[in-house]
Amino acid sequence: MNWIKLEHLLLKAEADRAVTAEPPLNHAQLCTQALSLAAGLQAQGVRRIAVHLEDAADLAVALLGAWRAGVSVLLPTDLQAQTRQRWSSEVDLWLTDQPDDAHLSDFNAAPLSAAALDLDQCSLSLCTSGSSGDPKRIDKTLRQLVNEVEALEQLWGADLGPACIIGSVATQHIYGLLFRVLWPLCAGRSFVRKQLAFPEDLQRASREHPAFAWVASPALLKRMGDNLDWPALSAVRRVFSSGGALPADAAQSLQQRLHQWPTEIFGSSETGGIAWRQGHDLWQPFADVKLSQDNDGALLITSPYLPAGHVEHTADAARISADGRFELLGRLDRIVKLEEKRISLPMLEKALVAHEWVVEARLGVVQENRASLGALLVLSESGLHALRNQGRRTLTQALRQHLSQHCEALALPRRWRLLRQLPLNSQGKLPQADVEALLLAPRPKAPQVLEQVEAQGEWSLQLAVPPDLAYFSGHFPRAPVLPGVVQVEWALKLGQQLMNLPEKFAGMEVLKFQQLVRPGDEVQLHLRFDPVRSKLYFAYRNETATCSSGRILLEAAHA
């Protein structure tokens, strides 16, 4: 590939160098747009901007244009009101896709002249959240970013060749920014503009390119199922994963289907990339990343991706082998005290995931009366089978018994929440504050609506039944089944949300309950309202048969 240094991307425009497709953008057009933006920013006296753009090519234009104009850039994680309030005093304008903000199209000045970017004056600020969820700003120079993209190309450039870069992660964060935008820009690889959040979208984009690579997250990779065209997808040059731990079974499944282990990246917004691995190997530090440890065993990092002379003190415990590779042992900042005893939450989570019933686990402290631990769990297929056929109490007691081999009795979770998946944020993380809020929240009483479609006044909804639904308690203790009265209630409430129905319930007709609905099931709910008879027709179906059906009588509006 024809490598252009990041600081030289605006020096010489190359019309035959593709940047993106759909819509197409070449390097010459990118340069013109960036230099035009630079002129507009200078003309308005702008010195600091916040940038949040969904299109990766637009983000590239914004970054290069701002840097050429000598403007510092802040990348907020989102555009929520509290985010804007937090950073509004630190920027002159917001460059986004939102109607009330500035847009790239607002800056149509005659382009500035081409010039190299200053490695130490051009700056970028990333926003992230710690385990507490409090926002944090991390400042980086262009030199740090240059060092990292050049290291990535040195390591994997030959493998990728002309691969189109397809990403499921946001470009507002360091991983997506480097792997989806800056690295391919320098290497001359085209990239897909949009973040593709679903496996089917990733597959569709992959089929459009003879060579491709994925920049993905564990959240997406572990959802890639049997419905995909794996023989076609096995042409992928490399699968990158970062933002959290990739479950071992998901990595194994990808290896079997794609004939390669995903390449996991370990790092942070503060440090950039620290290390990488494939399969069950130990973590291999990136070139020129130096590791040491403090007295507690926490990793200390020196790196060309950090400010010169800076040593980053992480909260990651590790065991470093003689050859420099290492094993991660968990987060030291997730050690809690109960009755003056120190308890490692990562150690207990690792023990839970070792049980065949558990895919993912996160623990937190429940501050009610006497402090105790609680656990958020995502169950495996065998775990769901145990829940459906033995009941919640038997399942949690078995897991407590399993954990008792790893900890004292006071560390055994007293509260359990069973989830379909962990509610990770846009960075692929679950802040500890969110874990503890979920543990304090009551068990759900409503289904999760996965999809809803309306056709000629009738609605079809795809529903997921929460594994931990409150209504399963006592119905029945060893074989939880969704009560019929709850199915009727859901149909009525969802119908009222979607259609203009009379408010008063007046009775039921022709109720039939034919198939059991159990924890973790997905069912389709069909709703049709007959305004003449004032009746709401409903039917629940699973993949093979009708589960229940009936008519709900509603009192006419004039009554």
ROKOL-449597 format. One line per field, with one value per residue (C-alpha): residue number from 1; y, x, z. Coordinates in Angstrom, 3 decimals. Layout:
! residues N
balum = (NUM | ...)
c2 = (Y | ...)
c1 = (X | ...)
c3 = (Z | ...)
END
This chain:
! residues 559
balum = (1 | 2 | 3 | 4 | 5 | 6 | 7 | 8 | 9 | 10 | 11 | 12 | 13 | 14 | 15 | 16 | 17 | 18 | 19 | 20 | 21 | 22 | 23 | 24 | 25 | 26 | 27 | 28 | 29 | 30 | 31 | 32 | 33 | 34 | 35 | 36 | 37 | 38 | 39 | 40 | 41 | 42 | 43 | 44 | 45 | 46 | 47 | 48 | 49 | 50 | 51 | 52 | 53 | 54 | 55 | 56 | 57 | 58 | 59 | 60 | 61 | 62 | 63 | 64 | 65 | 66 | 67 | 68 | 69 | 70 | 71 | 72 | 73 | 74 | 75 | 76 | 77 | 78 | 79 | 80 | 81 | 82 | 83 | 84 | 85 | 86 | 87 | 88 | 89 | 90 | 91 | 92 | 93 | 94 | 95 | 96 | 97 | 98 | 99 | 100 | 101 | 102 | 103 | 104 | 105 | 106 | 107 | 108 | 109 | 110 | 111 | 112 | 113 | 114 | 115 | 116 | 117 | 118 | 119 | 120 | 121 | 122 | 123 | 124 | 125 | 126 | 127 | 128 | 129 | 130 | 131 | 132 | 133 | 134 | 135 | 136 | 137 | 138 | 139 | 140 | 141 | 142 | 143 | 144 | 145 | 146 | 147 | 148 | 149 | 150 | 151 | 152 | 153 | 154 | 155 | 156 | 157 | 158 | 159 | 160 | 161 | 162 | 163 | 164 | 165 | 166 | 167 | 168 | 169 | 170 | 171 | 172 | 173 | 174 | 175 | 176 | 177 | 178 | 179 | 180 | 181 | 182 | 183 | 184 | 185 | 186 | 187 | 188 | 189 | 190 | 191 | 192 | 193 | 194 | 195 | 196 | 197 | 198 | 199 | 200 | 201 | 202 | 203 | 204 | 205 | 206 | 207 | 208 | 209 | 210 | 211 | 212 | 213 | 214 | 215 | 216 | 217 | 218 | 219 | 220 | 221 | 222 | 223 | 224 | 225 | 226 | 227 | 228 | 229 | 230 | 231 | 232 | 233 | 234 | 235 | 236 | 237 | 238 | 239 | 240 | 241 | 242 | 243 | 244 | 245 | 246 | 247 | 248 | 249 | 250 | 251 | 252 | 253 | 254 | 255 | 256 | 257 | 258 | 259 | 260 | 261 | 262 | 263 | 264 | 265 | 266 | 267 | 268 | 269 | 270 | 271 | 272 | 273 | 274 | 275 | 276 | 277 | 278 | 279 | 280 | 281 | 282 | 283 | 284 | 285 | 286 | 287 | 288 | 289 | 290 | 291 | 292 | 293 | 294 | 295 | 296 | 297 | 298 | 299 | 300 | 301 | 302 | 303 | 304 | 305 | 306 | 307 | 308 | 309 | 310 | 311 | 312 | 313 | 314 | 315 | 316 | 317 | 318 | 319 | 320 | 321 | 322 | 323 | 324 | 325 | 326 | 327 | 328 | 329 | 330 | 331 | 332 | 333 | 334 | 335 | 336 | 337 | 338 | 339 | 340 | 341 | 342 | 343 | 344 | 345 | 346 | 347 | 348 | 349 | 350 | 351 | 352 | 353 | 354 | 355 | 356 | 357 | 358 | 359 | 360 | 361 | 362 | 363 | 364 | 365 | 366 | 367 | 368 | 369 | 370 | 371 | 372 | 373 | 374 | 375 | 376 | 377 | 378 | 379 | 380 | 381 | 382 | 383 | 384 | 385 | 386 | 387 | 388 | 389 | 390 | 391 | 392 | 393 | 394 | 395 | 396 | 397 | 398 | 399 | 400 | 401 | 402 | 403 | 404 | 405 | 406 | 407 | 408 | 409 | 410 | 411 | 412 | 413 | 414 | 415 | 416 | 417 | 418 | 419 | 420 | 421 | 422 | 423 | 424 | 425 | 426 | 427 | 428 | 429 | 430 | 431 | 432 | 433 | 434 | 435 | 436 | 437 | 438 | 439 | 440 | 441 | 442 | 443 | 444 | 445 | 446 | 447 | 448 | 449 | 450 | 451 | 452 | 453 | 454 | 455 | 456 | 457 | 458 | 459 | 460 | 461 | 462 | 463 | 464 | 465 | 466 | 467 | 468 | 469 | 470 | 471 | 472 | 473 | 474 | 475 | 476 | 477 | 478 | 479 | 480 | 481 | 482 | 483 | 484 | 485 | 486 | 487 | 488 | 489 | 490 | 491 | 492 | 493 | 494 | 495 | 496 | 497 | 498 | 499 | 500 | 501 | 502 | 503 | 504 | 505 | 506 | 507 | 508 | 509 | 510 | 511 | 512 | 513 | 514 | 515 | 516 | 517 | 518 | 519 | 520 | 521 | 522 | 523 | 524 | 525 | 526 | 527 | 528 | 529 | 530 | 531 | 532 | 533 | 534 | 535 | 536 | 537 | 538 | 539 | 540 | 541 | 542 | 543 | 544 | 545 | 546 | 547 | 548 | 549 | 550 | 551 | 552 | 553 | 554 | 555 | 556 | 557 | 558 | 559)
c2 = (0.000 | 3.607 | 4.935 | 8.662 | 9.932 | 11.262 | 14.707 | 14.776 | 13.788 | 17.328 | 17.944 | 16.306 | 15.414 | 12.085 | 11.739 | 8.047 | 7.170 | 5.982 | 6.923 | 5.641 | 4.263 | 4.826 | 7.723 | 7.697 | 10.051 | 10.185 | 11.673 | 14.836 | 15.545 | 14.864 | 17.397 | 20.061 | 19.659 | 19.680 | 22.760 | 24.554 | 23.775 | 25.037 | 28.349 | 28.700 | 27.992 | 30.515 | 33.146 | 32.760 | 32.871 | 29.415 | 27.898 | 24.917 | 22.621 | 19.586 | 17.067 | 14.288 | 12.923 | 9.544 | 9.423 | 8.344 | 10.250 | 13.434 | 12.912 | 12.613 | 15.904 | 17.583 | 16.403 | 17.279 | 20.618 | 21.613 | 20.635 | 22.571 | 25.622 | 25.223 | 24.337 | 21.859 | 19.059 | 17.444 | 14.166 | 13.824 | 10.332 | 11.442 | 14.503 | 14.145 | 17.335 | 16.588 | 15.930 | 19.265 | 21.022 | 19.352 | 20.463 | 23.626 | 26.008 | 24.287 | 24.622 | 27.453 | 25.418 | 21.948 | 20.365 | 17.585 | 16.163 | 17.801 | 20.569 | 23.294 | 22.776 | 23.757 | 21.469 | 20.782 | 22.303 | 25.638 | 26.119 | 26.763 | 29.231 | 29.109 | 26.341 | 27.132 | 26.113 | 22.588 | 22.209 | 19.614 | 19.318 | 20.159 | 16.964 | 18.689 | 21.589 | 19.626 | 18.173 | 15.878 | 15.344 | 12.121 | 11.709 | 8.595 | 7.504 | 5.714 | 2.962 | 5.597 | 6.883 | 10.410 | 12.038 | 12.334 | 14.250 | 12.781 | 15.045 | 13.656 | 15.202 | 14.299 | 12.787 | 10.171 | 9.228 | 9.068 | 6.715 | 4.386 | 4.153 | 3.520 | 0.702 | -0.863 | -0.804 | -2.297 | -5.148 | -5.980 | -3.938 | -6.823 | -9.090 | -6.524 | -5.523 | -3.639 | -4.742 | -2.408 | -1.589 | -2.341 | -1.320 | -1.956 | 0.467 | 4.225 | 6.511 | 8.831 | 6.512 | 5.777 | 2.241 | 3.169 | 6.412 | 4.695 | 1.478 | 2.809 | 6.258 | 7.310 | 4.025 | 3.304 | 6.953 | 6.705 | 3.243 | 4.069 | 1.501 | 2.431 | 2.275 | 2.030 | 5.333 | 4.115 | 2.181 | -1.190 | -2.354 | -5.658 | -8.858 | -8.826 | -5.319 | -6.399 | -9.344 | -7.170 | -4.729 | -7.545 | -9.064 | -5.814 | -6.004 | -8.689 | -7.975 | -6.758 | -6.629 | -6.066 | -3.586 | -4.936 | -5.222 | -8.276 | -7.170 | -7.733 | -10.717 | -12.816 | -12.230 | -13.641 | -16.772 | -19.634 | -17.487 | -15.842 | -16.940 | -18.116 | -19.567 | -16.123 | -14.308 | -16.557 | -14.392 | -11.716 | -10.695 | -10.057 | -9.621 | -7.021 | -6.885 | -4.341 | -2.470 | -5.341 | -8.996 | -11.312 | -14.423 | -17.530 | -19.397 | -16.521 | -16.477 | -20.259 | -20.077 | -17.449 | -19.535 | -22.555 | -20.574 | -18.194 | -20.395 | -17.623 | -16.381 | -12.825 | -10.342 | -8.843 | -5.402 | -4.425 | -0.731 | 2.350 | 5.913 | 7.030 | 4.591 | 3.783 | 0.206 | -1.745 | -5.302 | -7.824 | -11.540 | -14.297 | -17.282 | -18.407 | -16.834 | -14.423 | -10.716 | -9.462 | -5.810 | -3.563 | -2.559 | 0.012 | -0.384 | -1.043 | -2.738 | -2.832 | -3.251 | -1.476 | -3.157 | -4.197 | -5.879 | -3.153 | -2.586 | 0.514 | 1.629 | 3.703 | 4.058 | 6.238 | 6.641 | 8.510 | 11.926 | 11.746 | 10.643 | 9.823 | 6.554 | 5.497 | 3.779 | 1.413 | -0.504 | -3.743 | -6.539 | -8.797 | -11.623 | -10.844 | -13.802 | -13.933 | -13.270 | -10.023 | -11.344 | -11.187 | -12.499 | -10.123 | -10.937 | -8.392 | -4.826 | -3.723 | -0.871 | -3.482 | -4.822 | -4.111 | -4.485 | -6.345 | -6.541 | -5.456 | -8.277 | -7.486 | -9.211 | -9.241 | -8.870 | -9.929 | -13.125 | -14.057 | -13.142 | -15.384 | -18.209 | -17.734 | -17.732 | -20.998 | -22.622 | -24.121 | -22.209 | -18.731 | -16.804 | -13.414 | -12.106 | -8.731 | -8.240 | -5.194 | -4.129 | -3.835 | -1.093 | -2.092 | -2.618 | -4.669 | -4.382 | -7.553 | -8.608 | -8.977 | -10.599 | -9.778 | -12.923 | -13.807 | -17.501 | -20.018 | -22.340 | -24.947 | -22.271 | -21.307 | -24.985 | -25.275 | -22.164 | -23.449 | -26.963 | -26.507 | -22.963 | -19.796 | -20.817 | -24.085 | -22.283 | -19.562 | -22.040 | -24.173 | -21.123 | -20.106 | -23.620 | -23.382 | -20.006 | -21.239 | -23.113 | -19.765 | -17.418 | -17.044 | -17.145 | -13.363 | -12.886 | -15.071 | -12.942 | -12.504 | -10.818 | -12.145 | -10.556 | -12.713 | -10.725 | -11.488 | -9.484 | -7.011 | -3.413 | -2.130 | 1.544 | 2.907 | 2.176 | -1.471 | -0.956 | -1.361 | 1.221 | -0.075 | 2.541 | 1.036 | -2.475 | -1.416 | 0.516 | -2.608 | -4.676 | -2.207 | -2.042 | -4.343 | -7.366 | -6.527 | -6.950 | -6.108 | -7.823 | -6.387 | -5.227 | -6.240 | -5.187 | -3.845 | -3.639 | -2.185 | -3.234 | -2.063 | -1.237 | -4.559 | -4.886 | -7.636 | -7.360 | -9.498 | -9.830 | -11.207 | -12.607 | -11.530 | -14.545 | -12.792 | -11.683 | -10.999 | -12.921 | -16.207 | -16.242 | -18.871 | -19.746 | -22.292 | -22.641 | -25.490 | -24.842 | -21.110 | -20.360 | -17.001 | -16.720 | -16.411 | -13.312 | -11.607 | -12.482 | -10.816 | -7.780 | -7.380 | -7.617 | -4.953 | -2.562 | -2.857 | -2.441 | 0.727 | 2.104 | 1.424 | 1.901 | 4.204 | 1.804 | 2.351 | 2.545 | 0.331 | -3.440 | -5.252 | -8.939 | -11.709 | -14.261 | -17.495 | -17.622 | -20.477 | -21.337 | -23.980 | -23.674 | -22.677 | -19.390 | -19.699 | -17.548 | -16.252 | -17.174 | -14.965 | -14.787 | -12.850 | -10.983 | -10.175 | -7.470 | -6.447 | -4.167 | -4.435 | -1.012 | -2.175 | -4.928 | -3.055 | -6.161 | -6.507 | -9.779 | -11.095 | -14.138 | -15.133 | -17.440 | -19.040 | -20.333 | -23.332 | -22.887 | -20.591 | -20.194 | -18.385 | -16.333 | -14.616 | -11.504 | -8.679 | -6.805 | -3.080 | -0.694 | 1.505 | 5.091 | 6.506 | 4.239)
c1 = (0.000 | 1.064 | 1.559 | 1.105 | 2.157 | -0.763 | 0.798 | 1.239 | -2.300 | -3.125 | 0.149 | -0.518 | -4.001 | -4.326 | -7.537 | -6.924 | -6.681 | -10.077 | -11.178 | -14.751 | -17.511 | -21.277 | -21.048 | -17.556 | -14.881 | -11.315 | -8.273 | -8.312 | -11.930 | -11.097 | -8.257 | -10.421 | -13.189 | -10.767 | -8.897 | -12.186 | -13.318 | -9.969 | -10.460 | -13.986 | -12.918 | -10.104 | -12.419 | -14.808 | -12.020 | -12.860 | -10.162 | -11.906 | -14.592 | -16.524 | -17.072 | -19.662 | -20.345 | -21.822 | -20.072 | -16.423 | -15.428 | -17.015 | -15.064 | -11.840 | -12.626 | -13.408 | -10.226 | -7.871 | -9.575 | -9.513 | -5.868 | -4.898 | -6.643 | -4.862 | -8.137 | -8.217 | -10.782 | -12.884 | -14.691 | -17.629 | -19.024 | -22.584 | -24.793 | -26.924 | -27.874 | -25.597 | -22.681 | -23.174 | -23.445 | -20.271 | -18.121 | -19.864 | -17.467 | -14.481 | -15.497 | -16.509 | -18.927 | -20.383 | -19.867 | -22.460 | -25.309 | -27.901 | -30.107 | -29.205 | -25.419 | -22.779 | -22.411 | -19.589 | -21.709 | -21.691 | -17.991 | -17.545 | -14.665 | -11.898 | -9.537 | -6.387 | -3.122 | -1.838 | 0.564 | 2.003 | 0.337 | 2.297 | 2.849 | 2.976 | 0.553 | -2.334 | -4.371 | -7.312 | -9.278 | -11.165 | -13.918 | -14.410 | -15.849 | -14.160 | -15.688 | -17.724 | -19.214 | -17.857 | -16.747 | -13.039 | -11.075 | -7.910 | -5.696 | -3.494 | -1.117 | -0.984 | 2.457 | 0.954 | -1.660 | 0.986 | 3.117 | 0.193 | -1.095 | 2.439 | 2.866 | -0.430 | 0.622 | 4.004 | 2.315 | -0.658 | -0.409 | 0.878 | -1.966 | -4.645 | -3.373 | -6.141 | -8.888 | -11.843 | -12.256 | -15.740 | -16.536 | -19.190 | -17.705 | -18.078 | -15.333 | -15.741 | -13.505 | -9.813 | -10.209 | -12.725 | -10.913 | -7.575 | -8.732 | -11.668 | -10.390 | -6.783 | -5.007 | -6.867 | -6.484 | -2.712 | -2.554 | -4.788 | -7.421 | -11.031 | -13.442 | -17.195 | -18.603 | -21.255 | -20.999 | -22.681 | -24.168 | -25.729 | -24.150 | -26.442 | -25.238 | -21.624 | -22.279 | -24.011 | -21.098 | -18.534 | -20.151 | -19.597 | -15.790 | -13.379 | -11.060 | -12.270 | -11.437 | -13.625 | -13.139 | -15.617 | -16.539 | -17.197 | -20.839 | -21.248 | -18.943 | -20.685 | -24.030 | -22.849 | -24.935 | -25.681 | -27.898 | -24.865 | -23.102 | -19.915 | -18.218 | -18.392 | -17.384 | -14.344 | -12.561 | -12.147 | -8.481 | -8.529 | -11.083 | -10.192 | -11.987 | -11.656 | -13.674 | -13.991 | -13.220 | -14.278 | -15.857 | -13.781 | -16.691 | -17.309 | -13.627 | -13.664 | -16.805 | -15.234 | -12.088 | -14.103 | -16.168 | -13.533 | -10.445 | -8.683 | -8.717 | -9.989 | -7.239 | -8.061 | -6.697 | -6.073 | -5.767 | -7.576 | -8.318 | -5.476 | -2.821 | -3.861 | -3.028 | -1.095 | -1.083 | -2.790 | -3.465 | -5.158 | -6.918 | -5.690 | -2.262 | -0.847 | -1.042 | 1.806 | 2.781 | 2.925 | 6.383 | 8.063 | 5.393 | 7.260 | 5.610 | 6.438 | 4.437 | 3.938 | 3.954 | 0.306 | 0.943 | -0.723 | 0.613 | 2.722 | 2.924 | 5.450 | 4.669 | 5.170 | 1.381 | 1.644 | 3.186 | 6.987 | 8.316 | 4.868 | 4.273 | 0.618 | -0.392 | -3.238 | -5.559 | -5.006 | -3.370 | -1.173 | 1.344 | 4.271 | 6.191 | 9.908 | 9.385 | 7.501 | 4.028 | 1.460 | -1.793 | -4.454 | -5.690 | -8.494 | -9.007 | -7.524 | -10.031 | -12.794 | -11.726 | -14.351 | -14.468 | -17.221 | -16.913 | -13.271 | -12.444 | -11.074 | -12.974 | -11.891 | -14.947 | -13.040 | -11.902 | -15.474 | -16.701 | -14.050 | -15.171 | -18.810 | -18.000 | -16.120 | -19.492 | -21.179 | -24.388 | -22.820 | -21.551 | -20.957 | -21.007 | -20.627 | -20.696 | -21.381 | -22.158 | -25.800 | -26.041 | -29.237 | -29.284 | -26.098 | -23.903 | -23.659 | -22.751 | -25.100 | -24.524 | -25.650 | -25.568 | -25.998 | -26.843 | -25.596 | -27.995 | -27.437 | -28.022 | -31.333 | -32.260 | -31.536 | -33.601 | -36.554 | -36.498 | -35.239 | -36.267 | -34.520 | -33.879 | -32.211 | -30.061 | -28.844 | -28.257 | -26.128 | -24.100 | -23.630 | -22.411 | -19.997 | -18.694 | -18.286 | -15.186 | -13.592 | -14.569 | -15.877 | -19.596 | -19.879 | -18.725 | -21.469 | -23.986 | -27.311 | -29.030 | -29.119 | -30.282 | -30.533 | -30.140 | -30.374 | -27.169 | -25.109 | -26.207 | -22.836 | -22.434 | -21.168 | -17.597 | -18.387 | -18.150 | -20.466 | -19.560 | -19.677 | -22.281 | -24.594 | -24.000 | -25.062 | -28.085 | -29.262 | -28.869 | -31.011 | -33.707 | -36.740 | -37.010 | -38.711 | -42.429 | -42.569 | -41.216 | -38.386 | -39.714 | -37.101 | -39.035 | -42.460 | -44.046 | -47.413 | -49.310 | -52.841 | -53.596 | -52.371 | -49.214 | -46.610 | -44.154 | -41.113 | -40.827 | -38.107 | -39.272 | -36.773 | -35.170 | -35.648 | -39.248 | -40.861 | -44.008 | -42.097 | -41.759 | -44.152 | -45.439 | -43.999 | -41.033 | -39.328 | -40.721 | -41.289 | -44.033 | -45.427 | -48.910 | -51.823 | -53.130 | -49.773 | -49.951 | -53.366 | -52.079 | -49.097 | -51.330 | -53.660 | -50.906 | -48.942 | -52.143 | -52.976 | -49.498 | -49.715 | -53.394 | -56.236 | -58.149 | -61.032 | -59.631 | -61.970 | -61.498 | -64.841 | -63.974 | -62.300 | -63.420 | -62.132 | -58.942 | -56.650 | -53.287 | -51.593 | -47.816 | -45.760 | -43.840 | -40.685 | -37.769 | -35.612 | -38.106 | -38.691 | -42.287 | -44.195 | -47.297 | -49.900 | -52.472 | -55.585 | -58.373 | -61.923 | -63.482 | -66.999 | -67.036 | -64.629 | -62.456 | -58.668 | -57.555 | -54.190 | -52.034 | -48.608 | -46.483 | -43.094 | -41.045 | -43.279 | -46.734 | -49.288 | -48.716 | -51.926 | -54.698 | -57.932 | -60.081 | -60.130 | -63.419 | -63.090 | -65.838 | -66.755 | -65.562 | -69.121 | -70.178)
c3 = (0.000 | -0.617 | 2.908 | 3.586 | 6.984 | 8.981 | 9.238 | 5.429 | 4.420 | 3.238 | 1.403 | -1.952 | -3.176 | -5.001 | -7.012 | -7.748 | -4.044 | -2.750 | 0.748 | 0.853 | -1.322 | -1.130 | -1.600 | -3.097 | -1.819 | -3.048 | -1.386 | -3.506 | -2.536 | 1.111 | 0.972 | -0.682 | 1.882 | 4.823 | 3.604 | 2.924 | 6.471 | 7.770 | 5.976 | 7.333 | 10.907 | 10.675 | 9.174 | 12.116 | 14.688 | 16.013 | 18.228 | 19.878 | 18.481 | 19.648 | 16.847 | 16.815 | 13.323 | 12.417 | 9.040 | 9.393 | 6.239 | 7.590 | 10.802 | 8.796 | 7.032 | 10.356 | 12.064 | 9.225 | 8.594 | 12.251 | 12.650 | 9.505 | 10.988 | 14.321 | 16.043 | 18.934 | 18.689 | 21.417 | 20.657 | 23.091 | 23.600 | 22.809 | 22.399 | 25.519 | 27.347 | 30.290 | 27.922 | 26.202 | 29.541 | 30.785 | 27.830 | 26.554 | 28.315 | 26.701 | 23.034 | 20.697 | 18.585 | 18.121 | 14.697 | 14.436 | 12.364 | 14.641 | 13.187 | 15.706 | 15.548 | 13.000 | 9.971 | 7.547 | 4.776 | 6.633 | 5.814 | 2.098 | 2.115 | -0.476 | 0.703 | 2.632 | 1.024 | 1.535 | 4.447 | 6.791 | 10.178 | 13.313 | 15.287 | 18.654 | 18.187 | 16.668 | 19.511 | 20.100 | 23.300 | 23.915 | 26.463 | 28.505 | 31.817 | 34.669 | 36.745 | 38.583 | 35.332 | 35.833 | 32.553 | 31.956 | 29.305 | 27.791 | 25.679 | 22.911 | 20.405 | 16.745 | 17.389 | 19.715 | 17.104 | 14.357 | 16.438 | 16.965 | 13.385 | 12.117 | 14.646 | 13.526 | 9.873 | 10.723 | 12.548 | 10.306 | 7.116 | 4.993 | 6.161 | 5.393 | 1.960 | 0.101 | 2.518 | 2.955 | 6.648 | 7.986 | 11.549 | 14.174 | 16.710 | 17.078 | 15.817 | 18.809 | 20.838 | 20.401 | 19.029 | 16.337 | 15.522 | 14.935 | 13.283 | 11.229 | 10.208 | 10.770 | 10.007 | 6.730 | 5.662 | 5.938 | 4.361 | 1.395 | 2.382 | 1.797 | 4.715 | 5.192 | 6.385 | 8.811 | 12.046 | 11.418 | 14.686 | 13.572 | 12.210 | 9.172 | 8.254 | 8.636 | 6.332 | 3.732 | 3.614 | 3.492 | 0.413 | -1.482 | -1.264 | -2.511 | 0.429 | 3.808 | 7.509 | 10.550 | 13.370 | 15.881 | 19.531 | 21.705 | 21.896 | 18.149 | 17.691 | 20.316 | 18.534 | 15.196 | 14.769 | 12.410 | 10.164 | 8.510 | 5.317 | 7.006 | 3.898 | 2.255 | 5.441 | 5.924 | 3.334 | 6.024 | 6.226 | 9.979 | 12.753 | 15.372 | 18.714 | 21.501 | 24.096 | 26.553 | 27.071 | 24.251 | 25.829 | 25.173 | 23.590 | 21.151 | 20.162 | 19.711 | 17.567 | 15.299 | 14.947 | 13.864 | 11.364 | 9.975 | 10.424 | 12.314 | 15.870 | 16.314 | 17.148 | 20.533 | 21.383 | 24.994 | 25.732 | 26.928 | 25.937 | 28.180 | 26.975 | 23.424 | 22.504 | 25.116 | 23.790 | 21.529 | 21.444 | 19.467 | 20.988 | 24.369 | 24.005 | 26.544 | 25.755 | 23.541 | 24.143 | 21.088 | 19.880 | 22.150 | 24.853 | 28.105 | 31.074 | 34.753 | 37.955 | 41.245 | 44.648 | 44.255 | 40.911 | 38.811 | 35.301 | 34.713 | 31.079 | 29.177 | 25.517 | 22.430 | 22.489 | 25.814 | 26.486 | 26.521 | 29.898 | 31.281 | 33.151 | 33.150 | 36.377 | 35.503 | 37.798 | 35.866 | 37.820 | 35.712 | 35.770 | 33.441 | 32.031 | 31.293 | 27.572 | 28.276 | 27.527 | 30.301 | 31.718 | 33.014 | 36.516 | 36.870 | 37.968 | 41.275 | 41.474 | 41.681 | 45.045 | 47.693 | 51.445 | 53.258 | 57.029 | 56.696 | 54.285 | 50.821 | 48.001 | 44.367 | 42.134 | 38.969 | 40.688 | 41.602 | 38.106 | 36.589 | 38.868 | 37.861 | 34.145 | 34.659 | 35.425 | 32.368 | 33.082 | 32.880 | 29.841 | 31.455 | 35.010 | 36.693 | 40.453 | 42.560 | 46.100 | 47.146 | 49.764 | 51.537 | 55.300 | 55.560 | 52.468 | 50.392 | 46.877 | 43.942 | 40.552 | 37.021 | 34.895 | 31.244 | 31.097 | 28.556 | 26.730 | 29.423 | 32.060 | 30.463 | 30.333 | 34.052 | 34.785 | 32.768 | 34.177 | 37.737 | 38.590 | 39.686 | 43.283 | 42.309 | 39.746 | 42.113 | 44.937 | 42.618 | 41.594 | 45.228 | 45.965 | 43.031 | 44.249 | 47.817 | 46.625 | 45.760 | 48.590 | 52.106 | 52.787 | 53.218 | 49.592 | 48.120 | 46.173 | 47.899 | 44.967 | 41.426 | 38.202 | 35.081 | 31.848 | 28.139 | 27.698 | 29.677 | 28.913 | 27.699 | 26.833 | 23.500 | 24.582 | 25.216 | 28.967 | 31.926 | 34.587 | 38.134 | 39.029 | 36.383 | 37.736 | 41.195 | 39.884 | 38.037 | 41.184 | 43.133 | 40.455 | 40.756 | 38.505 | 35.189 | 34.585 | 30.877 | 27.770 | 25.720 | 22.351 | 19.779 | 16.688 | 15.790 | 12.348 | 11.323 | 8.197 | 7.383 | 10.980 | 12.378 | 14.438 | 14.708 | 17.580 | 18.283 | 22.049 | 24.300 | 27.615 | 30.312 | 32.016 | 35.355 | 34.891 | 38.257 | 37.274 | 37.109 | 40.902 | 42.221 | 38.727 | 39.078 | 41.464 | 39.558 | 36.076 | 35.487 | 32.962 | 31.851 | 33.421 | 31.016 | 32.781 | 32.131 | 28.441 | 28.278 | 30.186 | 27.838 | 24.770 | 26.159 | 27.273 | 24.038 | 22.042 | 23.969 | 23.261 | 19.531 | 18.681 | 19.599 | 21.843 | 24.250 | 27.736 | 29.741 | 29.926 | 29.551 | 29.385 | 27.376 | 24.811 | 23.276 | 25.325 | 24.337 | 25.899 | 23.778 | 24.277 | 27.302 | 27.266 | 29.347 | 30.557 | 27.711 | 24.981 | 21.970 | 20.760 | 18.144 | 19.264 | 16.609 | 17.429 | 15.502 | 16.708 | 15.383 | 16.078 | 15.136 | 17.756 | 20.042 | 20.363 | 20.423 | 18.822 | 19.982 | 19.303 | 20.614 | 18.458 | 18.873 | 15.936 | 15.343 | 16.858 | 18.445 | 22.173 | 23.053 | 21.491 | 22.352 | 22.166 | 24.686 | 24.931 | 25.438 | 26.361 | 23.427 | 23.609 | 23.820 | 26.700)
END
